[in-house]
Amino acid sequence: MQYEYAAEFADRISEKTDGKITVEPYEYGGLGSESDQVELLQNGGVEMAVMSPGFTGNMVAEGQVFALHFLFPDDLQTTQDILTNSEALNTDLSARYEEFGITPLSYWTEGAMQWTSSDVKIDEPSDFENFKMRTQTSPLILESYEAYGAEPTPMSWSELYTALDRGTVQGQENPIFFIGDASFHEVQEYMTLSNHNNYVAMTTVNTDWFNGLSEEVQGIVNETVDEMQDWVFEEQNKQNEEFLETIKNDDNNPTEVVELTEEQRQAFKDEAMPVRDFYREEVSTVDGEILDKLEEEIQAATE
């Protein structure tokens, strides 16, 4: 998804400027790991990046808000609208990133997160007891899975297929398209459609570089970023639907697809809610103000 986004963004910039400005997308690994990407953006090694907040949690504490389970609405379009228009995110949270030389230009969803697992079919919180769960490096993600009784294990996704295959970890979370594209279903017995979270991505720029652009070029970049919100929403929807069918119909690598009922999802939500207090008291540097404002925006958007 992120590469397709970057490629489409590059095409649009080239078209708008008659080829005078070029954007060169790099696939994952071309510039190092997720953490390397953050460092490169900070020091100007790259000017732009699509990144996941889960790999910036040790730098921007407030960015860990995206790790909270069952925070955003179940309806993906409503979630995308919130990500696009939220003042808590696009003003308050973005200011926190700018303290580290990174300016988020937009936030967008790559789709709802699902669980995959081996050995244990996950359909109630107790299934996570002593379960080795791969996570990103965000401390709040670790806390979220410890709340279920799991044993979270931070790991780059480049190592994940092998780790799942060997049983180093028993499960992971990602949107469906990513599970299918990375072939994780080949080495997992179950995929639980939990919709417990959204995989949020950020379109970001190096702050000094962007501020040094002319107003005209800044305008072209911002205009294109705004246009991409609708495009990427449709693209993630298409890819997630297509890969769900791919996984369901892969007879060579059968994966049982588990669809949680609302009652089953509520049981996980009940376990996850106290993590919001942990965020406010142990993670946030502004006493949870960004989360509080975001929750108000979410409530207004869903009423």
N, C-alpha and C positions, 0 to 999 in steps of 0.2 A: 504494500500500500504506500509506504513512504517513498519508495523509489518511483512508483508510478506518479505520485504527487509531484515529485521533483522534476520528472521528465515533462509532465504537462506544464508545470510552472515555467520551465526553460523554454518550451515551445512558444508559450504566450508572450514571454518577455522578448524573445527574438522577433516575433511577429509585430509586436507593438513598436519596436525600435528599428525595424527593417534590418535586423541582424547586427546593429551597431553594439548592442549589449548581448553578451552570451552568458549562459549559465551552464556549468558543467556538473551534471549529477554523478555522484559516486555511489555504487552499490555498497551494501553492508560489508565491512571488512576492508574496503579499499583504502580507508583512512584510519584503520585501527578499530578498537572496541567501542562500545557505547560510552565508556568513561573517557577514552581518548578523544572522542568526538567533542565532548563538553570542553575539555582542556584546549583543543585546537580552536574552537570557536572563541573561547576567552582570550587566547593570545593572538588571534588574528590569522592563524594558520588556515582557517576557512572563514569565509565571510558570512555564509548562511548555513543553516542546518535544520533538518527536521529531527526533533529529538523527543524522547519520552521522559516526562517529569520523574518517573521512577528511578532514573539514573542520576538525578540531581539532588536527591533528598538529603544527602550529607552536606550539600552546599547551601541550598535554599530550603530551609526547614518548612516554610509555608507551602512549598510546592508539593509536599506530601499529602495535601488534602485530597489529591486524586486517588490515593490508596485506600480511602475509606469505602468500605463495602456498602452497597444499597443507599448511596447518597443521591445519585442522579435518578430521574424518572425512568420507568421501564420503557417508555416511548422514546425511541432513538431520535426522531425528528425534534421532539421537545428538548432533549438533551443537547443536540447540535445547536438549537436556537439559543439555549442558555450559554453554551460555550462561546458562541459568537458575540452575544450582547452583554454578558455579565460584567458589571463594573468591578465586582470583587476580584474577578480574574484579570480582565483586560486592563484595569487601572492599578488596583491595589497589589495584586500578586506580581504583575509585570514589573512594578517598581522595585520589588524585592530582587528580581533577577537582574535588573539594571545595576544594582549595587555590585554585581559580580561581572559587569561588562557584557551582559547578554540581554537583548531586548526581544521578548516574545511579540510577534506580530499577529498571531492568531492561535487559537486552541480549537481542536476538532477531534471528533470521535472516529476511531477505526472500527467501531462495533462493540457489541456487548462481549464481556469476558465469560469464558466457559472453563470448566475444569476437565482435565483428562487424568486418568489414573490407571494403575495396574495393581493387581492383588486385591484391591478394595474398590467396590462400587460406591461412589460418594452420593448419598441421597439424604443423609442426616448428619448433624455436626459431630456426633460421636465417631463417625467414619474417619475423621481426621486425627483421632487419637494416635500419637506416636507415628504419624504419617510423614514421610520425608518429602517435603514440598519445595520445589524450586521456586525462587522468587527473584525479583530485582533487588537492588541494594538499599532501597529506601527502608530506614528503620521502622516506619509506620506499617509498611507491608509485612515486615517480620512480626510486629505486634498483632496485626490483623489475623495472621494464621496461628499465632500462639494462642489467641483467644478461642480458637476452635480446638486447641490441643495438639496442633500439628508441630512438626519440627521443620521450620523454614530454613532453606539453604540458598543463600544468594549465589547466583551463577549467571555468566554471560550466556546468551542464547546460542552462541556458536559452539558451546560445549554441551548443549542440552540434549540433543538427539542421542549422543553416545552415552550420556549419563542416564537417560531413561532406558536405553537398551540394556545397559549393564546393571540397572537397579540401584545406581548410586543415589538417585532420587526416584520416587514412585509416581510423582505427578507434577503438573504445572498448570498455569492459567494463561490463556490467550484468546483473542477473537478466533472464530471458526476459520476464517480465510488463512490465518497464520498457522493454525494447527495443521490444516491441509497442505499448505504450500511448503511448510517445513517437514512434512511427512511424519509428524509426531504420532499421528494415529497408527502408523505402522508398528510402533513399539509401545502402544498403550492399549489396554483392553476396553476401557470405557471412556466415553465423553459425556459429561454431565452438563446439560443446558441449564445453567444456574442463573445467567444474566446478573451476576452479583456485583458487577462493576462495569465501567466503560474503559476501553483502552484509549486514553487521551494522548494525542500528539501535539507538539508545539512547532509552529513555524517560527524560527528564531534567526536573529542577525547579531553580528558583533556590534555592540553599541557605538563604539568610536567610528567604525567604518561607516555605519549607516548614517550617523550624524554628519559625516563628512561628505555625503552625497549631495548633489544639487537638489533643490526643492522639486525640480521636474522629475528627476530620476526617483527620488523618494515617492513621489506621487504615483509613478508607474508601478513601483514595487507594491505599494499599499493597495492600489486599485486591483492588481493581479491577485494579491493575497485575499482580498474581499471576494473576488470572483470565484476563487478556488473553493470557498466554503460549500457552495451548492454542488460543485463538481465532485469534490471528494466524498461528500455524503452519498451521492448516487453511486460512486465507484465502490465504496465500502459495502454498501447494501448489495450490489451486484456480486461482488467477490464472496461475501459471506454466504449468500444464498447458493451460489454455484459450488462452493467448496463443501457446504453441508451435504449436498447431493452426492458429491464425489466421495466423501467419507462414508455415507450410508450405503453406497453402491460398490464399494471396494471389496469384492469377494475374496481377493487374495490376502487382504489385511482386515479381517472383520473386526469392527469396533461397535460395541453396544452403545447406542445413543440413549441416554437417560434424560427424560424430560421431567423436571421437578414440578410438583403441584404448587399452588400458592401457599398452601399450608406448610409444605416442606421448605419453601423459600423463607417463610416467616420464621421458622425455627433457626435458620442461619442468621437472619436479620436480628433476632433477639440476642444472639451471641455476639454479633458485630457491633451493636449500638454503643456499648461501654467504651469502645475504642475511640469514639468521638471525644469523650472526656479525656482520654489519654492524650489525644492530639492537642486539645486546648491547654492541658496542664503540663505536659511533658515535652511537647514538640514545638508548639507555636511560640514565636517570639513577640507576638502582639496579643496575647491572651485570647486567641481564637477569633479575633475580630473578622478576619477574612472568611473563615468558615461560617460565622454567624450571619454575615451579610449574604454569603452564597446560599445558605439555607433559606433565608428570606426570599431571595430571588427565585429559588427553585419552587418554593411554596406558591409564590405569585404566578409563576409560569404554569403550574399544574392545577390551579383553582379553576 
